[in-house]
Amino acid sequence: MPRKVEIEKVRNIGIMAHIDAGKTTTTERFLFYTGFLHRPGEVDDGTAFMDYMEQEKERGITITSAATTFHWRDHQINLIDTPGHVDFTAEVQRSLRVLDGAIAIFCAVGGVEPQSETVWHQADMYNVPRIAYVNKMDRLGADFFRVIAMMREKLNAKPVVVELPIGSEDEFVGVVDLIQQKAIYFDEETKGFRYTFDDIPENMLEIAKEWREKLVDAVAETDDELLNFYLENGTLSTEQIEKGLRKATISNQLVPVLCGSSKKYIGVQPLLDAVIKYLPSPSDIGLFWGYDFNNHERKINRKAKDDEPFSALAFKIISDPYLKKLTFVRIYSGTLKVGDSVFNSNAGKRERIQKIMRLYANRKEEISEVFSGEIVAFPDLRVTKTGDTLCDEKNKILFEKITFAEPVINQRIEAKTQQDRDKLIECLNKFVDEDPTFRFTNDEESGEIIISGVGELQLEIIVDRLKREHNLEVRIGKPQVSYRETITQEILQDYLFDKQISGRNQFGYVKLRITPRSRGTGNKIEFLITEQIIPKQYWNSIEEGIKEGLQIGFLGYPLTDVGVEIVDGKYEKEFYTELGYKIASSMAVREGLRKSKSILLEPVFKVEIVSPEDYVGDIIADFNSRKGKIDSIEHRSNFQIIKGIAPLSQMFGYVTDLRSLSQGRASYSMEFSHYEPVVEQKSFF
C-alpha cells in the first residue's frame, strides 16, 4: 500500500499553554474548518470532541493528551492537544518528545503565565520549533503588545509579529497579515468559514508599516543571502520572507506570532496556514539520534525515510475498554505492516503488531500499514512501556528515554472488601502504566496501599476514575508530603558479599565513595574503575544495587542529592556473579548511610497568586503564616501577581482558604521547585 501523503506534507504538532488559554477550543476550530467536525464543540458546554473523559467535560480542563489526525490544504496534520494544568506536565513532556513542532497559545489578558514558562522551557529542552498564537483578543483587558514583551522578557524568546489585531476587546474584528499586507475579516454568520481580504484600515497603516519592517529586519538577519539582498534592495519579496521565516523557525532562531479569538472564530485558518508554512515536516528534522543497542556510548541515527530500517518511540499508554491497552507510538523511520514483529530495545524482547490504529481523539480507524513520520497506536503490546524504543531486530537502535518528575504527595487509599482490594491493585497498575508520575506501594503485612503523585488534582482524578470507570468505592486518607532525606558528610564504604543462594555461591566486592551533592541536583552514580578491576558486564548489576540501596535511608525515606562513586572492587572469573555484585553494592550503600548523618528534606513549591488589589494584604499575611517566602509582587491590569515559594506541607487545602480570603476572586498555581531541609527537625541521634 503506497503512502497517501508525502512525508514533506506531514506535520506532527502539539498545542501547549497555561490552563485556560484556549488550547482545546482552538483544536475544536481546527477540526471544524478541516471538515472533521460538522459542528464545533465547546469546552464550556462540555461538548469538546478532544476532551472525551467525563472529568474533562465537568472541569473544563484537559487531563490526557488526545491525538487526532486531519487534513488541511493537501497536508496531513497529526495533532496532540496537551493539558495546561501543572499536575499533568508529564503529558506535555512526553508529547513534546515526539513532536516536530508546536503551537504555543497565550491568553491576550494573562500573557505568559507559570505553566506557559514550564512548557516553553520543556520545548527548549527538546529543541522543538514553535509558532505562537495570542488568543482571546476579544476579552476585556486584552493587550497583544504586552504579550510580545512578556515573551521576550520571561521566555527569552525572539518573537516576530506576522499578524496584528484589528481592534481589541469587544472591538476585535480581524487581523492584519503583515506579509501579504492585507486585512483579513471573518464572517460571523458562517462561524468564520468565509473570510475576506481587504485593504489595511487607514488608522493602522503606520503601525503595520513599522511592524512589517521589524519582521523583514528579523528575517533578513537570520540568513546572509537574504541580508545581502535586503541591504541592496531595501526590502524582501513575500516569497523570500516566508521561505526565510520557515528556515529561521525550524532552526529555532525566530518564533512567528499570530493572533485571534478561537471562541469568536477569528484568526484560526491563518493559524492553520502558518502550521504548514513555518513548522517542519519529519523530513525537515533530518536525523533522529539514538544509541547503538550493542554499545550504548556510540551514537547512531535514523532518517525520516520509508526505506530506512524501522524505528519508533512509545510515548504514551492508555487503558481502552475494548482493546485492553493502547500504546501511542511515533514512527521515526521505515514502514510497518500488521502482522510484523518489532524489537523492544529497552526490554530486549520481541513484540508482534496485531493491529495499527489511526487516532481521532477517542475514535479509531484500523489501517494495514504505517509509514515514517506518522503517529499511531498499537493495541495490546505485552512488554512495552512509556519511553521504550521499538525497532527492526536486524538494525537495533535505542532512543533516549523520557525522564519524568518524581512524586511529592502521598495518600492512603483502601478498598471496602478484599475482592475490591484485588481489583483496586489491578486498576492502580493500569494507572502506573498510563502515567509515569503516578506510583503506588502495597504493604502486604499491614495491607496499607499508598498512592503517590505530583499534585493534589492528579490524585483526585485517579480516585474519581476508580469510582466512575471501575465502580470502585474507596476510602482515602489526607494527602501527605513525600519526604526525602540526604547526607551531610562523605563516607568511604566497602562490602564483601559471600553467600550461597539457591545452591550457588554468590560473590561480590565493591568499594564506594558516598558524597552529599548540591540541593536539587538529584542522585548521580559514577564508575571510577576500569574493566580490568570489574568487567563491564557487571556494571549494570552494581548500578541496580546502588539504586536499590538509595531507596530507603536511615530516616526511612528515599535519598536524594547523593553522589555514589565506585572506586574499587574485585573480580575472579570462577566466583564473582551479577547477583553477588548487586547485593554487595546495595549493602555497601546501606552500611555507609548508617554512618553518615542524615537530614530530612521536604518539597518546596513555586506559588503564583493572582488577586484583585483589595485582598492582597490578607493573602500575604496568610501566605507568610504558611512559612511562605514572597519573591515579588507585580501589577497587571486590575490585579496583583504575588510570586513566592512555600513548603508543600503548608499548602494542602489552600484553594478553599484563598477563596474565603478573596470572596472567590483570587486564583493560584503551584509547581514543584526543589527539596529543602525541614526547618524544625527532631534529633535522630
Secondary structure by P-SEA (a helix, b strand, c coil): cccccccccccbbbbbbcccccaaaaaaaaaaaaccccbbbbcccccccccccaaaaaaccccccccccccccccccccccccccccaaaaaaaaaaccccbbbbbcccccccaaaaaaaaaaaaacccbbbbbcccccccccaaaaaaaaacccccccccccccccccccccccccccccbbbbbbccccccbbbbbcccccaaaaaaaaaaaaaaaaaaacaaaaaaaaacccccaaaaaaaaaaaaaaccbbbbbbbbccccccaaaaaaaaaccccccccccbbbbcccccccccccccccccccbbbbbcbbbbbccccbbbbbbbcbbbbcccbbbbcccccccccccbbbbbcccbbbbbccccccccccccccccccccccccccccccccbbbbbbcccbbbbbbcccaaaaaaaaaaaaaaaaacccbbbbbcccccbbbbbcccaaaaaaaaaaaaacccbbbbbcccccbbbbbbcbbbbbbbbbbbbcccbbbbbbbbbbbbbccccccbbbbbccccccccccaaaaaaaaaaaaacccccccccccbbbbbcccccccccccaaaaaaaaaaaaaaaaaabbbbbbbbbbbbbbbbccccaaaaaaaaaaaccccccccccccbbbbbbccccccccaaaaaaaaaccccccbbbbbccccccccccccc
